[in-house]
Amino acid sequence: MVSCLGVAVGGVGALIYSLEQSVKAFELIAHPPHYPWSWEGFVNSLDHASMRRGWEVYKNVCSACHSLKFVAFRHLINVTHTEDEVKAIAEEYQIKDGPDDKGEYFMRPGKASDYIPNPYPNEEAARAANNGAYPPDLSYIINGRHNGENYVFSLLTGFCDPPAGISLREGQYFNPYFPGGAIGMAPPLYDEVIEFEDGTPATTSQLAKDISTFLMWTSNPEHDERKYLSIKTLAVGIILIAGCYWMKRHKWTTVKSTKLAFIPKNKQQ
């Protein structure tokens, strides 16, 4: 009875899995390939030079529509920029503050403690400026999308003409990596759209790689520290395991092999 029930459950599970895969196979979406990212591997960290360039891409391109509402300027300190550079970047923004002594709100230069301001005051304004589409916040976009970094890179570099039989509405563009293919975002990146401070050629793929790396950091700001602590934990663990093995072999073995015998008093006489 139990074996029959197990076979039935296994059969149902296999059927559900096959149906799920068949649905995926017929979805109008291209699955992004896997790219060799610099942070992959147990001891590899994020590329901080690429992250700095990624901030330039966000600041000059992406920030026109997308927010980073969970990232403060101070988070960039000693990650992509120095403290003085971050203060200078923050002062380029005007932050709404207040109320003052008269109960009125006012605009002031940004400070390192401020969060990066949104490009729109509210969701309705964002939709009105983008033909009804709402640009998502990018703070955790890598974690919020399946195959995150590969999806973002493929999406940014995957714009093309729609195939025959697919019509798009006004203000829509075709991208095979976006569900349904029709996306309300125009191709944001193209060669030399900006100039990097370090002189790196600003090709479309380089721009997409750098912004993907930067967004990987915003989604996982503890990435490097987590790997560093893992390496330290592993090193300490190896030492402790070796010590335990030595204690087991050279100290505990005498106790383990000790033979205890109980002899009643009447046997001793």
ABEGO torsion letter per residue (X at the ends): XAAAAAAAAAAAAAAAAAAAAAAAAABBBBBBBBBBBAABEAABBBBAAAAAAAAAAAAAAAAAABBBAABBAAAABGAABBAAAAAAAAAABBBBBOBBAAGBBBBBBBBAABBBBBABABAAAAAAAAGGBBBBBAAAAAAABBGAAAAAAAAAAABBBBBBGBBBBBGBBBBAABBGGBBABBBABBBGABBBAAGBBBBAAAAAAAAAAAAAAAABAAAAAAAAAAAAAAAAAAAAAAAAAAAAAAAAAAAAABBBBBBBAAAAX
